[in-house]
Amino acid sequence: MLSHGHYDHFGGMAGFLRAAEGKLKPGTPFVVGGEECFCARQWTAPPLQGNFGGLDRSSIEAARLTVVSAEQPALIADHALTTGEVPTVSFEKVLSPSKMTVGVSGGFGCYPEKLPEDERQATTIPDKFRHEIATVYNLKGRGLVVLTSCSHRGVINVAQRAQAASGVAKVHAVVGGFHLAPFNEDYLRQVVASLKAIDPDYVVPMHCTGEPFWDIARAELPGKLLRAYTGTHFVFNA
């Protein structure tokens, strides 16, 4: 399952599929959040603007995987849940650090006819991350473990979507990127207050969250905040 169409999240995929050649069962689902995932992208935010790549559809086809588009919540491998599209129902703002190019060129890109109707006629579109999905597990006796991906649609929106899609109110852990680095202190405090209201047992901020969030959350969420580094291994026991 691929969270979203940003190069820093899919960049190792083609190499992985080559290394796994002959080991993956033909027809294994390759789950994405929508056709937008395949659009070529340009990075438009600091520190450096430029080409941000596109997902290599041919490597998926060569591996004989079956692309499954999960715009709605769906059960994955009989034990995980994908949120599908995350509605923007909280105060959170969707930033657009990248823009999508509509169309296919040289085998890369997204098919306009498979995009939402309001995007089909455009040439380039600010990325609103409607295709970004999160992964959720219901840990027996503990509650939900929510793997947020990058939270471009807002970490509170993601957690609330996980609760609504699963029908489980208790959140055991919120883990992943929260994409809060660009926001000011007042906004960060709103996020922390909303997390406190959700009351997860653990909060594990990672890639793209930013140190200011950590500093505020450490004071407001004592005993709940866990630091993660490259290679950190968490085990959540039932």
N, C-alpha and C positions, 0 to 999 in steps of 0.2 A: 504494500500500500504506500503510495506517495502522497505526502502532505500537500505540496503545492509546487508550482512551476518555477521556482527560483533555483538558479544554478547551484547555490551552496547547499541545496537540499537534494538535488538529483545528480550532481556532478560525477559521483562514483558509480552510478547505476550501470552504464554501458560496460565498464570494466568488470563489474561484479557479474553481469550476465555472461560475458565472455569466459570468465573464470569458472562459472558454474555450468558451462556448456555440457549437455548430456546428463546433468544431475537433477534438473527441474522437470517435473511431470508436465508433458504437453497439455496445454489448456489451463494451466494454473492461472487463476485470476490475478490480473495486475490492476489494482483499484486506484482510480483517480477521482477527483471531485468534480470533473467536468472537462469538456473540450478545451476550455481556457488553459488547462494545465500544459497543453502542447504549444501554445502561442510563443513565438519568439519574443524576447524581451530586451528592452534597453533600460539600464540603470540610470535614473535621473536625479538622484540625491547625492549629497556629498559622501565620501571625499572625492570620488572619481566617477564621472559619468561615462557611459559607453555600453558596448554590447554585453548583454547579460545571458546570452545563449538561448537555446531551445532544447526541449526534450527530444532525444533521438528515438523516434517511433520505430525506425527500422531495426534497432537493436532488440526492441520488445518483440517485434514480429519474428526476427531471426531466432529468438529463444522460444518461439511458439507459445508465448503467453497470450491470454485472452484479456483484452482491455475491458474493464468494467467501470462504467461511470456511475458514481454514487452521489448524485445531487441531493438525495434524501437519506436519512439514517438507514443503515444496513448492517446486518450481522455478518461478520467476517470470520471464516474458518470455524464457525460454531462457538466461538468463545470471546470474540472481541466485537466492539461496536464502532462504526464510524458515524460521526455526527451528521454527515452531509453538509449542505450549505449552512453556515452559521448566521442567523438573523442578527441584525444590529438593533437590539432593543434597549441597550443600556445607554449611559451617557457617553460611552467611548467613541472616539473618532477613528475613522479609517484613513490612515495616511497612504499615499501612493508613491513609494520610492522608485517604482518602475512603471513602464508603459508597455502595452502589448501591441504587437503587430498582427493584424488580422490577415490570414491567407497562408498559403503553402508555397515555399520556394526552395528548390534543391532538395526536396524530400523532408524539409523541416517546416514546422508551423502548424496552425490550427485551421480546420475546415470551417469557413464562415457559416455554412448551412447547419452546422452542429452547435453553434453558439447561441446564447439567448437572443431573442428577436431584436432587442434594442442594440445589439453589437454587430449584427451581420453586415451592415452597410458601411461600417467605419473602416478607416485605414489603420489608425492607431488609437488606442484607448488607455486612459489612466487605469492602472491595475487596482481594482476594488476587491480582489481576492474572494470573489464569490465561489471559486473552485477550491479554496483552502479547507481541508478537512482535518479534524482531530480524531484521535483514537481513544477509546474508553474501555476499561475493564471493570467489571463489578466483582470486587474482591470479597469473597464469602465472609460475612460477619463484620466487615470493615467499611464497606462502601465503595465509591467509585475512585479509580485511579485514572485521571484525565491527562493524557499526553497531548499538550496543546498545539504542537507544531511550532508556529512562529507567532500566533495570536495577532495576525494583522487585522483581524476583525474585532479584536479586543478580548483579553483573557477572561473578563467577567462574562461577556457574551458566550465564549466557548464553554465555560463551566456551566452556565445556565442552560445552554443547548444540550450539554451532556446529561444534565438532570432531566430535562424534558424528554429527550429521546429515549432514555433508559427507563424512565419512570421511577428512578431511585433518587431520593433527596439527599442522602448522606454522601458527602465527598470525603474520601480518605486522603487523597493527595492530588495536588495540581502540579504537574511537572512539565517543564519545557521553556521555550522562549516566550517572553511576554511582550516583546517589541515596545518597550517603554523608554528607551534611551533618549528619543527626541523631545519628550514631554517635560513640562515644568513641574515644580514641587507641588502646587495645588492639585494638579491632575493626578500625580502619583499618590497623593494622600487620599483622593477619591477612590482610586483603585484598591489601595490597602484597606480602606474602610469597607469597601464592597466585598473584598476577600474575607474580612473578619465576619461579615454578615453570613457568608456562605459557610464559614467555620470548618474548613478542611483540617485534618489532623496534621498534614504536612504541606508546605509550599516549597517547591524546588525551582527557583528561577535560573534559567540558563541563557544560552545564546540570544543576544539582542535585547536583553532585559535592561541592562545598565546598572551601574553602581549606585546612583541616587535612590533607586527603588530599594536596593538591598539595605541601604543605610536607614531608610524610613521603616521598612518592614521589620528589620531586626529589633527595633524598639517596640513596634506595635503588635508583633506576632511572636512573643517569646516562647521558645520551645517548639515552634512550628516550622521555622525557617531552616532549610538545609542548604549548605553550600555544595555546589557540584563543579567538578573540573573535568578536563578531557580524560576519559578512562574511568571516571567514577562509576561504581557499580552499586545500585540500590536493589535490595530485595524486599518486597512488600509481602509479608506472610499473612495467610488467612488464619 
